[in-house]
Amino acid sequence: MSAGHAPLERALAVSASMLAAAQEGRWDSLPGLDAERQPLLHAGHPRDARSRELLRQLLTCNEEMLGLAARARGEVADALGRHGYTHHALRAYVDLAG
């Protein structure tokens, strides 16, 4: 790890932790990790091949997290839809029985 690349390397490590948390469904831990990562991403870094590679890896982590988030959002929407349908059916049954 070179000193100039240290912030990006640390940001990549934090991104890997964020990805692991997302894979485990620990969404509540992502804001704190992102707060740690943001200053690292905005720190200066050399404009060289190593920085480009680290940034490419960061983008890959982000894309995977976005995919996981989209799937989780879809699952929540489906669950809410099923809940709404069940609630509607129960209401209709109660209305008919009452």
N, C-alpha and C positions, 0 to 999 in steps of 0.2 A: 504494500500500500504506500503510495507516494503521498507526501504532505498535500500537494496540490489537488489530488484526487480524493482525499480523505472525506470531504463532505458528501460527494456523490456516492462513494463506497458505503458510507454510513446510511445515506438515504436509501440505497438499494437494500441494505440489511433491514432497515425499518419497513421498506415495502414488502420484503419477503415475510416479515412478521405480520403485516397487514393481510397479505394474501393467505397465510396460514389461518389467521383469525377468521377471515371470510369463509374459507373452506370448512371451518368448524362451526360456522354460524354464529360466531361471537361478534356480531355487528356493532355492539355497544363499545367495543374496545377500539374501533377504527378511528373515531374522532381524536382521541388522545394520541394515538400513533401518528396520525396525519399532522397534528400540531407539532409533534417532534420532527417530522420529516420536512415540513414546509421551509423552515429556515435553512436547512441543509441544501434544499433544492435551489434556493436563492443565493446561496454563497457562491462566490466566484470560483471558477475552475478553469483549468487549461483548455484551450481549444485544440484538442488533439484526438488521435485515434482512440486512446483509452477512454477519454470523456465521452466520445460518440458511442462506444461500446456500452459503457455504463448507462448512458441515457437510453439506448436501445433496450437494454434489460429492464430499466425502470418502466418504459412504455409497455413492454410485454407483461410485466406484473400488473400494471394499471388496467390493461385490456382484459386480463384474466379476472381481476376484481370486478370490473364493469360487467362482464359476462355472468359472474356469480350473483352480482346484485340484481341484474335483470331477471335471472331465474328466480331468485328469492322474492322479488317484487311480484312476479307472475304467480308464484305459489300463494302469497298473501292475498292477492286479488282473487284467486280461485277460492281460497278458504272463505274470504268475505262474501263472495257470491253464493257459495253453498250455505253459509250462515244466513244470508238474506233470504234465500229460497226456503230454508227450514223455518225461519221465523215467520215468513209469509204463510207457509202451509199450516203452521201451528195456529196462527191467528185465525185463519179461515176455519180450522177445525173447532176452535174455541167459540167463534161466532156462530157456527152451525149448532154446536152443542148447547149453547146458552140460550 
